Amino acid sequence: MTEVRDATEGCLAPRWRSRRAESAILEATIALLGEVGFSGLTIEGIAARAGVGKATIYRHWPSKAEVAVEAFKAFIPPLEDPDTGSFADDIRAVLMQIVDGLSNSPLSAILPSLVEAAERDPELERLFKEFGTGRRAVLRGVFTRAASRGELRDGLDTDVAVDVLVGPIFTRRLITRAPVTRKHANAVLDLVLPVLQKA
């Protein structure tokens, strides 16, 4: 196995000889998460679905939580930071990306299973939080730039504001099970933006 040094950790990490095998493992993981959830996911099941040996999986991921989150990340597009110079335009663009990710990717089917499992699996909870923190940072960046331009009302709590904006979207997916749509997200923005922006 060819190895490459991981600059972030200062250690040697195995490099994939076959990208086809890597893709097959991640696709199998996503499919199984949708079918059996995280609790029913096993390395054996992933290996059988992907047509690889268990050793191939363990060589790259030490646990099913690691491979599950890696698959989750591989199939969910990263949030792009629009940076248009307008708070309203930037925040709308980011929220539409979140809506599209929930509507047009495997995220919608597997998110409930991962959220539920993270309550019981500390490793999955940690990995899931790391993923969410990175995406939340994009939203926080929008607020930081807008504040520097004087677009936001004084004393605004950024974390609360982010929760108010994204909360209704995830409430629909995880609790009320109503469709997650751009129309709904735009209605949330139309209601909330006047409260966030400086008059």
N, C-alpha and C positions, 0 to 999 in steps of 0.2 A: 504494500500500500504506500503510495507516494504521500509524503507529509509536507505540510506548509506551516510556518510559524505564525501563530495568532498574535498579532502585534498588540492587541488589547490585553492579553493575558500572559504574554511572555512564555507560552508553552507551544508544543507541537500539536497541531490538530490534523487528523487524517483528511486527505483530499479525496473527493469522489473520483473513482476510476470511471464510473458510468453515470452520467447525468440521467440516463434513462432509468436506472435503478432508483436514484434519489427521487425523481418525479413520480415513479410508480409507488414508492413508499408514502410520499405525501398525499397523493391522490387516494390511495387506499385508506389512509388515516382519516381524511375528510369524509370519504364515503361511509366508513364504519361509524364515525361520530354521528353522522346523520341517521344511521340505521339502529345502532345499539346504545348511543350515548357514551359519555366518558366512562361510566361505571362498567359498561360491558366491553370496553375497548381493551384489547390485550396485544402484547408484542407478537404473540403467536398468530393472532388473527390478522394483524397487519402484514406479517411476513407471508402468510398464506395468500392473502388477497393480492399482494404486490408481486408474488412469485420470487421472493428472495429468502435467504436464510435469516434466522433470528440474529445470528452473529453480525450480519451486515448492518442491521438496525442498531444493535448495541454498540457497534464500533463508532457510531456517530451521535447517538442519543442514549444517555444512561437510564432513561426511564420513559414510561409511556406519557407522562406529563410533558417532558421535553419534546417528544416527537409530535404530540398533539398541538402544542403551542406553535411549534415550527410550521406545521401544516396550516394552522389557522392563519399565521402571518403570511405564508406563501400565497394563499388564495385571497387574501384581503388586500386590496391596493392601499398603499400608504397615503395618508392625507397630504395633499399638496398645499403649500402655503401661497395663496394668490398674491398678496401684497400689492393691491391695486392703488393704495393711497386713500381708500375710503373704508371706514369701519363697517358701514352697512353692507357694502359690496363684498368685502373680505369675509365677514361672518356668514353672509348668505351663501357664498361659494363653498365654504368649509362645511356648513350644515348640509348642503345638497350632496356633497361627497359622502357624508355619513349616511344620509338617507339612501343614496344609490348603493352604498356598500351593504346596507341591510336588505335592500330589495333585489339586487342583481348579483349576489355572490353567495357562497355556501354559508356565510356568516349567519344568515337568518335562521337556517335550519339547525345549526349546531350551537348557537349562542346560549339558548336556555340550558342545554345540557352542561356546558362549560361553567356557566354561572352557578348552577346548582352544585356541581362537583367541587368547585373552588371553595365552597363552604366547608367541605370535609377533607380536602386534600391541600395541606399547607404548601407543598411544592407547586401545585397548579395555581393556587391563589397568588403566590409570589410571581410566577411567570406571567400570569394573566394581568396582574397589576402593572408589571413592567411594560407590557404591551400597551395598556391603557394610558399609562403615564406619558409615553411617547406621543400618542395621538392627542392627549389633552394639552401637551406642550404647544402644539400648533395653534390651538384655540387661545391659549394664554398669550402667545406671541401676537395674535391679532389684537387682543386687548391692550397689550403693552405698547404697541405702535400707535394705536388709536389714542391712548392716554397721553403719549408724548406729543401728539398733534392737537391736543385739547378738545377731542371729540366727545369724551365721556364726562358724565356728571361727576362732580367732586365726591370723594369718599366712597367710590364704588368698590365693592368687594368682588374681585375678579373670580374667585372660586365659586361664590354663590351665583354670580351671573352666568358662568359656564354651566353650572348645574341646572339653572332655570331654562337655559336654551336647549340643552341636550336631553334633559330629564323627560320631557313629554314624548320624545321620539322613542326612547327605550321603554317608557311606560307602556306605550302602545304595543311594542313587540313582546315584552315579557309579562305584562300583567293583563291589560285589556284585550290583547290579541287582535287589535284593530289593524288595518293595513297601514304600513309605514309609507307615506307618500310625500312627494314634493309639495303638494297642495297643503297638507297639514303642516309641514315645516314652515312654509311661507306664512301661514296663518299665525303660527307661534311667533315668528319674527315680526310680523306686523304689529302684534300685540305688545311684544317685549322691547323692541328697539326704541320706541319713544321714552321708555323708562330708563334705558341705559345711556342714551345720548344727552349731551348738554343741550338745553333748550336754546 
